[in-house]
Amino acid sequence: MLLLIDAGNTKIKWATWDSGRKPGDWNDVQSVSHADVGMLANHWKNKVISECLISNVAGTEMLLKLTEQLTASNIHASQIQ
């Protein structure tokens, strides 16, 4: 399963997708405010994520918080510049 994360200026949005699905046919699409970033591991912990890509314009501190949540979920991520 692919996890895509978009860390914007006000919200963190994410979607998951399985390779057996049509492009754009997402399994799950959700968002949280920056204040709720600490709850993201709860959303991802039971998913089998093989790849994670992050787009981040929210800054270094938010990227560190996201990385903590991903690590708690045993997910390795790549950041898109």
N, C-alpha and C positions, 0 to 999 in steps of 0.2 A: 504494500500500500504506500502511496506517495502522500506526504503531508506538505502542503504549501502554506507558508505563513507570510502575511503582509502586515508588518508593524508600521502603522501610519502615525500621524501626529496626534490623533485622539483615540484611536481604537486599534486593537490587534485582531485581524481577521484571519481565519484559516479554513482550509478545505482539505478533504481527503479524497483520494481517487484510487481505484483498483485498475490494473492494466487490462482486465477483461471487459471493462466498461467503455462506452463510446467517449471520445474526447468531449469534455464539458459536462458529462453525466456524473456529477460529484456524488460521493457517498454521504458527505456531511459538510455543511457550510455553517460556520458560527463566528461570533465575534464577542470580545469583551473590552471593557475600558482599560486603560493603563493601570488603574488602581486595582484591577482584578487579575493582573498578570500572575500572581502567586497561586492562582487556582487552576492554571492551565494543565499541570501534570495530571490532575484528576480527570480531565477530558481525554488525555492521550494514553494513560497508563495501561488500558486494556486493549489497545489497538496494536496490531503487528505492522509497524512502520519500517519499510525497507529503505526509504529515502526521504529526506526532508530538505526543502529549499526555503530560505528566508530572504525576503525583500524588506529592508529596514531603513526608514527615514526618521525613526524616532530617537536615534542617538545611541551612543556607546553604552550608557547605563541600561537602557531598555534591552539592548542586545545581550548584555550580561545576565539580566533577569530571565530572558527567554532561554538562554543557554542553560541556566540552572534548572529551569522547568523541563527542558528536553533531557538533560542528564538524569534527572529524577525519574524520567520515563524510559531510560535506556535508549534514547534516540540520538543518533549523530546527525548533525545538520551542516549544510553548506550555505554560505551567505552569497547572495547575488548582489553585485555592486551596481 
